[in-house]
């Protein structure tokens, strides 16, 4: 980032104060990409198994 894009210290303090209040101060769990991948794989597998089961029941 260039020097022209940086904030003055007092402006940075105001930004920090704003982002530490209200909706921005909600504590969140850390993002876990492996859990997201596991959920996506589980849902995809379940939908595949369900579609195969429906196909075998209705198509002779």
N, C-alpha and C positions, 0 to 999 in steps of 0.2 A: 504494500500500500504506500502511496506517495505521501510526502509530508503535508501536502495541501489537503488531503482527505482526513487527516487526524483531527480529533476534537480538542478543544482547549480543556485544560483540567477541570474548570468549573462546569463546563458543558458535559464532560464525561461523568462527573459526580451526579448531575441531574439525571442523566440517562441510567446510571447504575441505581439511583434511588427509585426511579420509575419501574425498572425491570425487576426490582426486588419486592414490589408491592402488588396487591391485587391478584389477578389471574396468573401473573408471571411468577408468583412466589409459591405456586402449588408444588409440593414435593412429588416427584415422579420416580417410578422404578426405572432402573437403567434399561435401555433397549437391548433385547436379547435376540439377535437374528436367527440363532439356531432353533429357538422355540418357535419363532414365526415359520421357519422352514418346515419344522416337524408338524405344525398345525396344517399348513398347506398340503403337505404330503398325505397326512391322515384324511383330510377332507376329500382330496382327489382320489385316494384309494377307496374310501367308503362309497363315493359316487360311482366309481367304476364297478365295484362289486355289486352295488344296487342295480346298475344298468344291466349287467350281465345276468343277474337273477331275474329281472323283469323280462329280459329277452328270452330266457330259457323257459319261463312260465307261459308266455303268450305266443311264441313262434315255435311251431313243432319241428 
